């Protein structure tokens, strides 16, 4: 398992772009937690990462939109600092519903 930061910028100048934006956000929500409007932290196996990447590449228009993946790996706690509101969840910790 590794922590991957996914960021995107989808052109929303037309209705098709607005649909793509919603679709990209939904795909990311299915794989991780939103930490900013277009930024998601995803705790993934290699197989899930490949699947997420493929889904997102199919959803965007490569000549209009931007998609970035930052692989923070297993020791992400030493690579991420957070200040301010909206603290992140511990993706490895227990989930209480």
N, C-alpha and C positions, 0 to 999 in steps of 0.2 A: 504494500500500500504506500501511496505517496500523496503529498499535497500538491495540487495543481491550481494555480490562480488563472482563471479565464477572464479575459476582458474583451469587450467588443464595442464597435461603433457602427451602427447600421444607419444608412441614409434613409430618412423618413420624409423625403420631399414629395412622395406620392403614396397612394393607398397600399401599393404593393410593398413599399419599404416599411410602412407601419405594420403590415402583416408579418413581414420578416422579423421585425424587432420583437413582436409578441412571441413569435415562434422560437426565436433564439433564446429569449428569456425563459420560456417554458421548458425548453430542453435543458438549460443550465439549472433551473430549479429542480428538475428531476435528478440531478447528479450532485448538487451541492447547496451551499447556503449563500444567499446574496449578502455581500458586505458593503457594497455601494451600488448605485443604480445599474451600472453595466459591468460590475466586477463580482465574481463568484469564487469562493473557496470550495474546492472539490477534493474529497479524500477518496482516491481511486486506486484500483489495481491496474496493472498495465492493460489488461483486456478491456476494462471499463473505460480507460482513457482513450484507447483506439476507437471504441464505439462512440464515445462522446465527440471526439474530434471528427469522425466521419459524419455524424448527424449534423453537427454545426456547419461543416463545409458544404453539405448538401442544402442547408437552409439559407446561407448567405449568397449574395451576388459578389463574386470576387473582384469585379471591376468597380463596385460602388461602396462596399462595406469593408470593415477591418476586423480581424479576429487575431487575438494573441493568447498564447499559452505560456505560463511561467511555471516550470517544474521546480518546486521548492523541496521535493524529496521527503525523506523520512525524518530528518532532523529539522523540520520547519520551525520548531519553537525557537530556535536560535537565529532564525532569519527574518522573523516577523516581529515588529514592534507596533503596538496600537496605542493611540492616545485619543481621548475624547469619548463621545457617546457611542452607542451601539456596539458594545463589546461582542467579540466573536464567541461562538460556542466552541467548546473543546470537542473536536470531531472524533477523537479517540475515546472520550469519556462515555459514561453511561447516559442513555437517553431516557428521560422521565417524561411521560406524557400525561 
